[in-house]
């Protein structure tokens, strides 16, 4: 038994609450395209877009000139296409037990919410797909409209000034949401007032490279014991480890399985997993029932999405034929893009 699991199970058995700091690694088992693995749809799509550098897809100045790479990525990641993982459900289980303090997430996939974690307890540090605004005049655009337009493969232009519209996902060159700073101040005050040992921190599935998020775990008071659940040592767990840090290196969902078994929570966790599976099956059945009904929203949307994909594919093949020599450049760029994207935790 890993000492991290043993020690965390002891703390949870004694009623400790958890503050989470999470990144893309907790969502990869949900099937969200992994930026790190060449060969995924997302990776291939990005490398076809001739981005000057990988981060350009999230660069606000680049977006103002050419929003297509971001819209392509947004279609791939759009919430509603993925289900929460065991790790997300573990957070929901802690909430049911009254032991969830807060979840700081770098992810924009909203899987914490879908798992059932209350909005008040989630801090989406890098924004989300809630609110869509023009990058020039800041006027809001309806989210359904935004979604329909990007799934048709078109650019979303502001009806007031013609600027491009984007969701409130934080781009490079933009500040983090006010709520991030407010919650962090509030939590730090609380941690300072708490009796020693009442809260533990779990840092999971993140490379801890994107600041200011990356510095949160090292800003925690010494009284908060820190646990790292990750594929590798990262951030201050590596550079400035604390005596009572605990580290579990391995697969994140496996960690949840082992921990819940140790706590005797495995049946409750399985119950939550079944609930997610049942709701997926129900949606699939519903999808089959409505297949013949041409005007239903779902079938229309999926048709839109197919049409846009087809037209995009044919456009892409035309573009490729036109610019055959660009392929070599793309190949060279692939490695750079991979390296760059690797450091993004969205
Ligand atoms: Zn505008």
Boltz pocket constraint, residues with backbone or C-beta under 6 A from the ligand:
constraints:
  - pocket:
      binder: B
      contacts: [[A, 134], [A, 135], [A, 136], [A, 137], [A, 138], [A, 139], [A, 158], [A, 159], [A, 160], [A, 161], [A, 162], [A, 163]]
      max_distance: 6.0
